[in-house]
Amino acid sequence: MILGGDFAPGQAVTIQGLVELLGAGMTPVREAIRRLISEGALQFQGNRRVSVPELTLSQIDEILYARTALEPELARRAAQKITPTHIYELRTIDDALNAAIARGDVKAYLLQNYRFHMTLYSVAQAEVLLPLVQALWLRSAPSLRVMCGRFGTQNLPDMHIEALDALRAGDGEAVAEAIRQDIAQGLENVRAVLVGD
C-alpha cells in the first residue's frame, strides 16, 4: 500500500483501521508497522495512529544521492549476470508499466515501476545493497504518488527501454547510466512538486 501510494504523505491512519482494511490480526499489523517505522516508511503519531512522513527538500536530496549511488551499481552488477529470460521478464514488466501509463493508472504505474527495478536489481544478488535500496523506495514512493497526481502519467520519466537495450548489448555502464537518469528524472519531478507547494 505504501509503494502504490495508497497513503498520502502526512495522512494519518489508525492501527485498528489498518487491521480492518487488511483483514489481518492486530499482532501481524503491529509487527509490520514496527518494521515500517524502523525503516522510515511510517511514523508514529500517538493515539494509535501512524502516517507516511512528509519528505522535506533536504530528505529528497539525500534520497536522490543515495539512490543514484546505489541503484546504478546494482544495475551494473545485474548486467554481468543477466540472462535472456531475465530480459524477457523485464520487457514484460515494462510493457505492463507502459500500459498503465497509457490508461492513466498511477497506482499500477508505481507498482510496475517498482517491480521493474527490483527484478533487475535482484539479478545482482547483492545481499547488502538491495535491502538498502528497498528501504529508500519505501521512503520515496508516497511522494512519487503525489508527483504523479500532479503531473499525470503521460509525462513520466522512463529510461527502461534504454536500460533494456544496454542489457541486451551487455553494456553494464550504459545500463547503470540509464537507471541513474531514470531515478534522477523522477526525483527531480518530486522536488519540483515540493518546491511548488
C-alpha positions in Angstrom: 0.0 0.0 0.0 2.9 2.3 0.7 4.7 1.5 -2.6 1.4 2.0 -4.5 0.9 5.4 -2.9 -2.3 4.4 -1.2 -1.3 6.7 1.7 -0.5 10.3 1.0 2.4 11.9 2.9 1.1 13.2 6.2 -2.1 11.1 6.1 -2.8 9.5 9.5 -4.4 6.1 9.8 -5.4 4.2 12.9 -3.9 0.9 13.6 -7.4 -0.5 14.0 -8.3 0.9 10.6 -5.3 -0.9 9.1 -6.4 -4.2 10.8 -9.9 -3.8 9.2 -8.6 -2.7 5.9 -6.1 -5.5 5.6 -8.4 -8.1 7.2 -5.5 -9.2 9.4 -5.0 -9.7 13.1 -3.7 -6.9 15.4 -0.4 -8.7 16.0 0.8 -9.0 12.4 -0.3 -5.5 11.6 1.6 -4.1 14.7 4.7 -6.1 13.6 4.5 -4.7 10.1 4.0 -1.2 11.4 7.0 -1.6 13.8 9.2 -2.7 10.8 8.0 0.1 8.6 8.6 2.7 11.3 12.1 1.4 11.8 12.7 1.7 8.0 11.4 5.3 8.0 8.4 4.4 5.8 5.9 5.3 8.6 6.0 7.5 11.7 4.1 7.0 14.9 1.6 9.8 15.6 0.5 8.8 19.0 -3.1 7.9 19.8 -2.7 4.6 17.9 -2.1 6.4 14.6 0.7 6.2 12.1 1.4 8.2 9.0 3.6 8.3 6.0 6.3 11.0 6.6 6.2 14.2 4.5 9.6 14.5 2.9 11.5 17.7 3.0 13.6 19.0 0.2 16.7 18.1 2.1 15.4 14.5 2.5 14.6 14.3 -1.2 18.2 15.4 -1.9 19.5 12.7 0.4 17.3 10.0 -1.2 18.4 11.2 -4.7 22.0 11.0 -3.7 21.6 7.5 -2.1 19.5 6.0 -4.9 21.8 7.4 -7.7 24.8 5.9 -5.9 23.4 2.5 -5.1 20.9 1.6 -7.9 23.3 2.1 -10.8 25.7 -0.1 -9.1 23.1 -2.8 -8.7 22.2 -2.4 -12.4 25.8 -2.7 -13.4 26.2 -5.9 -11.3 23.0 -7.3 -12.7 24.2 -6.7 -16.3 27.1 -9.1 -15.6 24.6 -11.9 -14.6 21.6 -11.2 -16.8 20.1 -13.9 -19.0 17.7 -13.7 -21.9 15.0 -15.0 -19.6 15.6 -12.1 -17.2 15.5 -9.6 -20.1 12.2 -11.1 -21.3 10.7 -10.8 -17.8 11.8 -7.2 -17.6 10.4 -6.4 -21.0 7.1 -7.9 -19.9 7.0 -5.8 -16.8 7.9 -2.7 -18.8 5.0 -3.4 -21.2 2.6 -3.6 -18.3 4.1 -0.3 -17.0 3.6 1.4 -20.4 0.0 0.1 -20.5 -0.6 1.7 -17.0 0.8 5.0 -18.3 -1.4 4.8 -21.4 -4.6 4.3 -19.3 -3.5 6.9 -16.6 -3.4 4.3 -13.9 -0.9 5.8 -11.4 -1.0 3.0 -8.8 -0.3 0.3 -11.5 2.5 2.5 -12.9 4.1 2.9 -9.5 3.9 -0.8 -8.7 5.2 -1.9 -12.2 8.0 0.6 -11.9 9.0 -0.8 -8.5 8.7 -4.3 -9.9 10.9 -3.5 -12.9 13.7 -2.0 -10.7 13.6 -4.7 -8.1 13.5 -7.5 -10.7 16.6 -6.0 -12.3 18.4 -5.5 -9.0 17.6 -8.9 -7.7 19.7 -10.4 -10.6 22.8 -8.7 -9.0 22.4 -10.9 -5.9 23.6 -8.1 -3.7 22.5 -9.1 -0.2 23.6 -5.8 1.5 22.8 -3.3 -1.2 19.3 -4.5 -2.2 17.7 -4.0 1.3 19.1 -0.5 1.5 17.5 0.3 -1.9 14.2 -1.2 -0.9 14.1 0.9 2.2 14.8 4.1 0.1 11.9 3.1 -2.2 9.6 2.8 0.8 10.5 6.3 1.9 10.1 7.9 -1.6 7.1 6.1 -3.1 4.3 8.2 -1.4 6.0 11.4 -2.7 6.2 9.8 -6.2 2.4 9.3 -6.0 1.9 13.0 -5.2 4.1 13.9 -8.2 2.2 11.6 -10.5 -1.1 13.0 -9.2 0.2 16.5 -10.0 1.7 15.7 -13.4 -0.4 12.7 -14.5 1.1 9.6 -16.2 1.7 10.9 -19.7 4.9 12.8 -19.0 6.6 10.3 -16.6 10.3 9.7 -16.9 11.2 6.3 -18.1 14.6 5.1 -19.2 13.7 1.4 -19.1 13.9 0.9 -22.9 17.5 2.3 -22.8 18.3 0.0 -19.9 16.9 -3.0 -21.7 18.8 -2.1 -24.9 22.0 -1.8 -22.8 21.3 -5.2 -21.1 20.9 -6.9 -24.5 24.2 -5.3 -25.6 25.9 -6.5 -22.4 26.9 -2.9 -21.6 26.9 -2.6 -17.8 27.9 1.1 -17.9 25.1 2.1 -20.2 22.6 0.1 -18.0 23.9 2.0 -14.9 23.6 5.4 -16.7 20.0 4.7 -17.9 19.0 3.7 -14.4 20.7 6.8 -12.9 18.9 9.1 -15.3 15.6 7.3 -14.6 15.9 7.9 -10.9 17.2 11.4 -11.2 14.3 12.5 -13.5 11.7 11.0 -11.2 13.0 12.5 -8.0 13.7 15.9 -9.7 10.0 15.9 -10.6 9.2 15.2 -6.9 11.4 18.0 -5.9 9.6 20.3 -8.4 6.3 19.5 -6.8 7.7 20.2 -3.3 9.2 23.5 -4.4 5.8 24.4 -6.0 3.9 23.7 -2.8 
